[in-house]
Amino acid sequence: MSETFRTGTLAIVGQPNVGKSTLLNQLVGQKISITSNKPQTTRHRITGILTTAACQYIFVDTPGFQTRHAGALNRALNRNVTQALAEVDVVICVVEAGRCGPADRAIFKLLPRERPVLLAINKVDRLDDKSQLLPFIAQMAQEYPFAEILPVSAMHGSGTEQVLKVATAYLPEAPAIFGEDEITDRSERFLAAELLREKLFRNLGEELPYSLTVEIERFEQEGDLRRIFAAILVDKAAHKAMVIGKGGEKLKMVSSAARSSMEQLFGGKVYLETWVKVKSGWADDERALKSLGYD
């Protein structure tokens, strides 16, 4: 550790599908936050930890701020965003290169004026005309008084080292909070549920994910073997059939992919047993949301 050590929290915020979770995974150097091309993939505040010789970065990946739906689940997700903004040292706001619409501007209004806000312009690799980038940066500078504006490609990792370098200067001098080898404060039980939910989001239709979640009913460890028993909760009986698929093939495929990701993350063998349960109205039931960890 260096003589002058910095430790601080950094919230990653933005509208759904701008690449917040992919950016977190790149910054930490390991996948701890699930990703898909569907809105509302991230539903919890996920903490990712990176410790270097001079700094400990504690990143908080927040759910995408929801403006389209007003259900209990979305209210809980939005509370996560506003609470994170109130508690961190630095905010990293993510927008998609070349795009800034009403949903982005709604988030700009929530940004704390008393804290440094870095703007990460993501997906710059997707710009057909790279000459559009400089005018877009100038436009963003007029939208909000960002401390820094940084072009990145979270998918390919370009620009992420510069994000770390710039963010370091805004973090307070303080000792490390977590151990050098810790990458998240979330439990393996939580991460297992998230990985299974990721595979479901990636392999099911557009209408299903909002009314789907995962509950780990048992998590047992014997040496390097983890036995995980997971219930997939859906809102309707018709959705249950969709998750299972013809002859159970869809559920088998999803479970196999999830088990493989769990083994890679946990570094050991995983026995995964999954089943589907109908729990009508869970996404609009405040009590059910709390029991499932949506606080």
N, C-alpha and C positions, 0 to 999 in steps of 0.2 A: 504494500500500500504506500502511496506517496504521502509526503508530509502534509500537504494540503489536500484533504479528501472531501469530496462533495457527495451528498446523498439527497435525492429529491424525487418527488412524484410528478408524473407527466400524464395528463389525460389525453387520449386520442379520441377526437369527436368528429362528427360529420354526418351527413345524411346516409341512409342505407345504400349499400353497394358501391361506395367510393373506394373501398380497399383498406379500411381501418384495420381489420384483423390480419390481413396479409402484411401490412406494414408492421404491426406488432411482432408477428412471427419473424420477419426479417431483422428487426432491431434486436430482438432477444437471441436470434440465431437458432431457434428451435420452434417447432409448431406446438403452440399451447392454446391457440384460439382458432375455432373452427371457421371454415370459409365455404361459401357457395355463391352462386349467382342469384340467389333469391333474397328479397328483403327479409329483415328480421332474423337472419341467421344467428347473429349475436344477441342473446337475450339477457346476459348477466354481465356484470363488471368483472372482467378477467384481468388479473394482475400478472404482468410479465416482468421478470427481474433480470437485469444485466449488470454484472459487476466487473469493472476493469481495475487496473492498478490505481487509478485516480478518482474513480467515481462509481457510485451505485445508482443506476437508473431504475425507478420503479414505475413501469408503464401501466396505465389503466385503460384497457380497451372497453369502450362503452357501447351500448346498443345504438344503432342508428336512430336519430331523433325522428319520431313518428308524427307525421302531420295528416295522414290520410284517414286513420281510424281512431276512434275514441273509446275503445273497449277497455276493460280493467287491465288486461295484459299490457296494452300500449301505454296506459297511464303509469303502470309500474316501470316500464322500460324508460319512459321519459323522466321519471323521478331519479332513476339511476344516472342519467346524463347530467341533470341539474345538480345533484349532490356531488358528483365527481368534479364539476367545474368549481364548486365552492371550496373544495378541500385540497387541491393540488398546487404545486409550485409553478408549473408551466403547462400550457395548453397547446397541443398540436392539433390544429384544425385541418381536416383533409377535404379537398375538393377534387373533382375530376378535371383534367386538363381540357380547356376549351369550353367548359360548361359551368355556368353559375346562374342558377335559377331561384325562384321564390323559396324553395326548401332550403337552399344554402343560406340565403339571406335571413331566413327565420332563425337559423342557428347562429349567424353572426350577431343577432340581437341578444342572444343569451351569453355571449362571451364576456368574461369578466374584465373590465377595464383596468383593474388594479393588478392584474397578473400578465406576464409576457405571453403573447399568443403567437406561435409560429404557424405559418400556413404551408402545408405540404401539398403541392400541386401534383397529384398522382396520375399515373397512366400516360406520362408524356411520350412513352414509346408508341402509343396508339395514334398520336397526331399524324394525320396524313401529310400535312404541311407544317414542318417544324418552324417555319417563319411566323406561325401564329402564336408561338409561345411568349415572346417578348411583349407583344401587345396585350396578351392575356394577363401577364404578370403586372403590367401597368394598370390594367383594369382592376385587378384584385387589390392593388395598393390604394385605389380610390374607394373600395368597398368598406375597408376597415383598417385601423392603424396597426397592422401586424408588425411585430418586432422584427421578423425575418420572413422572407418568402423563398421557399426551397422547392425546385422541381425534382420529382422522384419517380422512379418506377418500382413500386413495392414488389411487383411480380418478379422482376429481374434483379432487384437489390441495388439498382443504381441510385445514387444520391442519399442512401440511408446513412452512410458514414458521415456525410456532411450534416445531416439532421442531428446525429449524436454530438458532433463537434460544436455546433451552434448551441444546442440545448445545454451543454455542460456549463457554459458561462452564466446561465440564469439559475443554476441550482445552488442552494445554500451550502456552505461549509458545514459538514456534519459527519459523524461516523456512520458506518454501514449499519443497516437494520437487519438485513438477512445475511445468511452465510454465503460464501463465495460461490458455492456450487448450486445454490437454489435458483430455479428459473421461474417459479410461480408459488403463490401462497394457497393455491387451490389443491384440494385433495385428489388422489387418484380416483376415488369414487366419483367425484364431480367430473373429472376429465373423461372418464369412461362414458358417462352419460352424454357428454358433449360430442364425443367422437361418433357415438352411435347416431345421435341426432343429425350430425353432419352428413353421414351416409344416407340417411333417410331424405334429407333435404335435397341431396344431389340426384337421387334416383326416383323421386316421386313427382307427381304433377304439380302444377302451379297452385291449385286450389287447396291442397292438403296441408302444407307445413304450418299455417297459422293455427290450425286446430290439432296440432300434434306436439307431444313432448315425451321425454323419457324419464323414467323413475327407476333408479337402481334399488331393488328390493333387498338384495344380499350381495355383499362384497367380502370374499374370504381370500386369505393369502396363506399358502403353504410353501415356504421357501421361495423359489422364483416363480411358482405357479400361482396365478390369480384366477379364482372362480367367481364369475360375475353373472348375476341373474337380473335381467333388465326387463321391465314392463314398458311397452310403447303405448302411450295413452292417446286415444283419438276421440273425437267428439261424436261421431256417428257410426252406426253399424256398417254402412256402405264404405266408410273409410277403412274400416278394419279389413274388409275384403281386398281393398286396393293395396294395403300394406303387405298383406300376406301373398297376394298374387296367385296366379293359376298354379295349383299343385304345391303352393308354398315357395315357389321359386324366387319371388321378389324378396321375401323375408330372408331366405337363405343367402342370397347374393349380398344384401345389405349387411347381414350379420357377419358374413365372411370378411367383407371389406373392413368393417369396424374392428373385428378381432385382429386383423393384420396391423391396423393403425395403432391399436392399443399395445400390441407386442412391441412395435417399434418404439413407442414412447416410453413404455414401462421397462423395456429391456429384459423381458422374460415371457414365458408361455402364458397364454390366456385361454381359459375355457369360458366361452360366452354362451349363455342360454337366453333366448329372447322369446317374448310372446306379446300379443296385442290385446289391449283391454279398452272397452268403450267407457269413457267418463264424460258424459254429456255436460256441456256448459262450463268446463273447467277454466277456459280462457277468460270468462266473464265473472268468475266466482272469486272474490277477494280472499276468502278463507282457503280455498283450494290452491290459489296462487302462492300464498304464504307457505303452505305445507310443501309445495314443490320448489321452494327456494327463490320465488320471485318477490323480493321485498323492496 
